[in-house]
Amino acid sequence: MTRKGNEIFWCSPFCPRKSHKICIRLGESILSCSMICMSVLRIEKMELGPIATNAYLLWEEGGKEAILIDAPPGCSDAISGIMEREHLTLSAIWLTHGHWDHMAGASVLCEEGVEVLGHQEDQVLFEQPALMSSFAIPGLELEPVKITRWIEHGEELDMWGRKVEVRHCPGHCPGNVILWVGEESRCFVGDVIFAGSVGRADLPGGDFDALERSIRQQVYTLPENTQIHPGHGPDTSVGAEMQSNPFVRP
């Protein structure tokens, strides 16, 4: 514990990271570090591959591990510099769905110990990506991706103490999931919804009626201030899309 003016900077000896500091003004109650101490979540958004697919590298400030949400072609080279700069090791790849532009880079990163998550409704797309070759860029080699753990609707993942709720949102494809980090007011949605648009439903396994239901029941039921991180294009919010998205009204 150190003191500076009328403030105390304190970290519990039980805190998992000694870099955590809590500023407590004199006269206020001192709370346990384990209750209120949480590092800043860092997010690096990358637009990658031939059709500008968004990938997101996440890590905690001062942490040693990173999670990659979606793995477009070329993601290995894109994240290597960040990983080296921040002294990170990739621990997991969370795939929102099995379309080639979101998972074609995963096979290069699937080293021993890297957990790869996806929804089983897209199993055939993960294991037989050639099925989507007619919708891919000619000449692009598509390798199967081995999912090490299937995730289900309603499941809660752990992101360094933050709960991440899995919501199954079929329609763009059978196994699209969105990943809601409630404590951060963020949701990674794959190709379910975009700023002012929605995912295509004319690809194999697509169903626009199912997509509409998914958006109304799983996206529009999130808090309106939730920031949406889509699979393509700029970020948006739940409130903005409820108000102005022309394809799916609340």
N, C-alpha and C positions, 0 to 999 in steps of 0.2 A: 504494500500500500504506500502510495506517495501523496504528498499534499502540495497543492499549488494555489495560493491565495485562499479563497473560501471554498475550494473544490477538493475533493478527495478522488484519486484515481486508484481503483482497487480491483483486484482479480482474485477470485477464490482459488485456493490451492487445488481444488478439485476440477477446475476448468480444464477441458481437454487441450486447449491451446493457450499458452501463457501470454500470447500476444493480445488476447482480449482484454480490453480496459473498459471499465464502467465509470463514468463521471457522476459523482454523487455530491450535490451541494450540501454544505453543512446544515444540520437541522432536519434533513430528510431521512426517511427510513432507509436502511441498507438492506437490499434484497440479495438473495443468493445469486451468485454468478450463473449458476446452472439454470436459473429461471429466466433471466433476461438477457443473457449474453449470447449473441449470435452474430457471426461474421457476415460481412456484406456479400451478397450473391453477385458474382460477376458473370456477364453474358456477352459473348462475342458472336454477333450475327454475321454470317458469311453467305454471299450469293454465289452459287457454284454451279458448274456443269453447263451443258449446252442450252438448257432452257431456264437458266437462272433460278435454281432451286435454293431455298433458304435452308441453311443448317445452323444450329445453335450449339456453341460450346459453353458449358457452364462449369463454374468452380467457385469455391469460397475464397474470399480474400485471406491469404495466408495458409490456405489448404494445400494438399498435395495431390488430390485426385480431381479428375474432370469427368463430366458426362457429356456425351455428344447426342443431341437430338436430331435425328435424320442424318444420312450419310450419302450425299450426292457424289457423282463422279468427281474425282479430284480432291476430295475432302482430306485425304491423308497429307498431301502437300500443304494444304491450306492451314491445317491445325498444327503442323509440326513446329513452325516458328513460335506460335503462341505457347505451346506446351514447353518448349525449351526456355523461352523467356520467363515463364511463370513457374518453372521447375515442377511440372505436373506430369502425372501418369494417367493415361486413359483407363478408367475402371469400368465404364459401361457405355453401350450404345442403345438408345431408346428409339425405336423406329415407329413412326406414326402410322405407316402403312407400307404395303409391299410393291408399290410402283417403282419402276427402275430408277427414276430420277431422284428418289428418296433413299434408295438402299444400295445402289450399284457400287458405291465406294466402301461399303462395310466389309466386304471380304478381305480387303487389304489390311484392315485394322483389326480383324478378328484374331488376335494373338491369344495365347493361353492366359486365362485369367480375366479377359474382357467379357463381361456379361452382355449378351445381346437379347433385347426384349422386343416382342412383337405380338400381335393378336393372331390367334390360330385360324380365324376366318380367312386370313391372307396366306395361309401356309403354302398353297400351291404357287402363289406368286413369288414367295421367298425361295422356294426350292426349285421352281422351274421358270426362271425369269425370261427364258426364250419365248414364253407364251405372249409376252408383251413386246417382242422384238419389232413387230410391224408398227408399233406406236413409238419406237425409240429412234434415235439418230442412226442412220445407216452406217455400218461398220463398227459400231460400239459393241465391245465384248461385255456380255452380261454374265457374271458368275453367281451361282447360288449362294445364298446367305444362310448359315446355320443359326437358327434361333436357339439360344440356350435356355430360355424360360418364356413360356407363353403367359401373357397377362390377360386379365379378364375385367369386364365392366364392374365398377365399384371397388376394385382393388386399390389399396393405398401403397404407393411406393415411398421410399425414404430418400430424401435429398438433403443429407447432412442435418437431420433434425427437422426438416420441413416435410409436411405431408403432401404427397402428390397423388391426386385422385385420378384414376383411369376411368374415362367415359367412352364407351363404345359408340361410334357414330357412323354406321354404315350408310351407303348411298353413293359416295364417290367411288368406293370399292367396298367389298364386304367387311374388311378388317380394319378400317380407319379408326384410330382412337385419338382422343384429345387428352392432354395431360395438364390438369389444373393444379397450380401451386397457389392455394388459397392465401397462405400467409404473405405471399409476395404480390397478390392480385395479378397473376399472370396465367395465361393458358396457351399452350403450344398445340395448334389445331391441325397440323398437316394441311390437307387440301379440302377440308370440310367447308371453310368459309374464308373469304378474303375481304380486303377493304373494298366495299361496294360490289362484291361479286360472291359467287359460290363455286365449289368444285364441279368439274364436269361429271355428268352422269351417263355419258354415252360411250364409256369405255367398258370392257368386259367386266361384268359383275356390278355395273352401275345401276342405280335406281333413283330417279329424282324424287319420287314420293317418299322413299326411305330417307333421302338426304334432307328433305323438308322437315320430316319428323325429328331427325337427329338434331338439326339446328334449333328447332323450337323447343325440344325437350331437354337437350343437353348443353347447348350454347346459350340460348336466351334465358335460361334459368340461373345462369351465373350472375354474380353481382355486376351491375352495369358499369362499374369502374374497372372491371377486369380488363387488363391489356391483352389483346389477342396477338400472338406471334404466329403468322400463317406460313404455309409452305412456299408461297410465292408473293412477291410484292411487299409493300410497306405494312408496318404494324397498324392496328386499329384498336377499337374497344368494343365491348359487348353493347354498351349504350349507343355508340355511334351506329352500329349495324342494325340494332333494333329500330332506330329512328329513320335510317335512310337506305338500308340495303333494298334494292328494287326486286330482288329475286325471291326472298323469303321474308314475309312480314310476321311480326309477333302473333 
